[in-house]
Structure formats: structure tokens, C-alpha cells
Amino acid sequence: MITLEKVNKYFNRRKRNEIHIINNTSLQFEDTGLVALLGASGSRKNYFVKCHWWTR
């Protein structure tokens, strides 16, 4: 199982123009199956996918 717990992602961290794009989000995925992340172009879906590799 893949588990993401309390994931946060910022751009320009600790600067005046800081943007908090992923806010305290948790997910669990089974070992088998297919997962699709849907969202508008530019909604930073790829950053959430990269979070998996940081939590391994």
C-alpha cells in the first residue's frame, strides 16, 4: 500500500509571494490497480505524484 500523510507543497516558501498548492492532504492507494489524477491544465497534478517518491 502507498500512503501519503499530511502532504504540503509550496512555491516561493517563506517569501511574500508564497503559494500553498497542496494543503495537508492524505491518501492511501492499494498495491494493485490503476489511479488517475484529474484536473485542469496547470493544476500541479505532477507535484502530487512526485510526493510519493519523497515518502518512500
C-alpha positions as a Markdown table, in Angstrom:
| # | Residue | x | y | z |
|---|---|---|---|---|
| 1 | Met | 0.0 | 0.0 | 0.0 |
| 2 | Ile | 1.2 | 3.5 | -0.8 |
| 3 | Thr | 0.3 | 6.1 | 1.9 |
| 4 | Leu | 0.7 | 9.8 | 1.7 |
| 5 | Glu | 0.1 | 11.6 | 5.0 |
| 6 | Lys | -0.3 | 15.4 | 5.6 |
| 7 | Val | 1.4 | 16.4 | 2.4 |
| 8 | Asn | 2.0 | 20.1 | 1.8 |
| 9 | Lys | 3.6 | 21.8 | -1.2 |
| 10 | Tyr | 4.6 | 25.4 | -1.5 |
| 11 | Phe | 6.1 | 27.7 | -4.2 |
| 12 | Asn | 8.3 | 30.5 | -3.0 |
| 13 | Arg | 8.4 | 29.2 | 0.5 |
| 14 | Arg | 8.8 | 31.9 | 3.2 |
| 15 | Lys | 8.6 | 34.8 | 0.7 |
| 16 | Arg | 6.0 | 37.5 | 0.2 |
| 17 | Asn | 4.5 | 35.7 | -2.9 |
| 18 | Glu | 4.3 | 32.2 | -1.2 |
| 19 | Ile | 1.7 | 29.9 | -2.8 |
| 20 | His | 0.4 | 26.9 | -0.8 |
| 21 | Ile | -0.7 | 24.5 | -3.6 |
| 22 | Ile | -1.2 | 21.2 | -1.7 |
| 23 | Asn | -2.7 | 21.7 | 1.8 |
| 24 | Asn | -2.4 | 18.9 | 4.4 |
| 25 | Thr | -3.6 | 16.2 | 2.1 |
| 26 | Ser | -3.6 | 12.4 | 2.9 |
| 27 | Leu | -4.3 | 9.5 | 0.6 |
| 28 | Gln | -3.9 | 5.7 | 0.6 |
| 29 | Phe | -3.6 | 3.6 | -2.5 |
| 30 | Glu | -3.8 | -0.2 | -2.7 |
| 31 | Asp | -0.8 | -2.2 | -4.1 |
| 32 | Thr | -2.7 | -3.1 | -7.2 |
| 33 | Gly | -5.0 | -1.2 | -9.5 |
| 34 | Leu | -4.9 | 2.0 | -11.5 |
| 35 | Val | -5.1 | 5.5 | -10.2 |
| 36 | Ala | -5.9 | 8.6 | -12.3 |
| 37 | Leu | -5.3 | 12.2 | -11.1 |
| 38 | Leu | -7.7 | 14.6 | -12.9 |
| 39 | Gly | -7.5 | 18.3 | -13.0 |
| 40 | Ala | -7.2 | 21.3 | -15.2 |
| 41 | Ser | -4.0 | 22.0 | -17.1 |
| 42 | Gly | -1.6 | 23.7 | -14.8 |
| 43 | Ser | -3.2 | 22.5 | -11.6 |
| 44 | Arg | 0.1 | 20.9 | -10.4 |
| 45 | Lys | -1.0 | 17.2 | -10.6 |
| 46 | Asn | 2.6 | 16.2 | -11.3 |
| 47 | Tyr | 3.8 | 17.6 | -7.9 |
| 48 | Phe | 1.4 | 15.4 | -6.1 |
| 49 | Val | 2.7 | 12.3 | -8.0 |
| 50 | Lys | 6.3 | 13.3 | -7.0 |
| 51 | Cys | 5.4 | 13.3 | -3.3 |
| 52 | His | 5.2 | 9.5 | -3.4 |
| 53 | Trp | 8.9 | 9.3 | -4.1 |
| 54 | Trp | 9.7 | 11.6 | -1.2 |
| 55 | Thr | 7.9 | 9.4 | 1.3 |
| 56 | Arg | 9.4 | 6.1 | 0.4 |
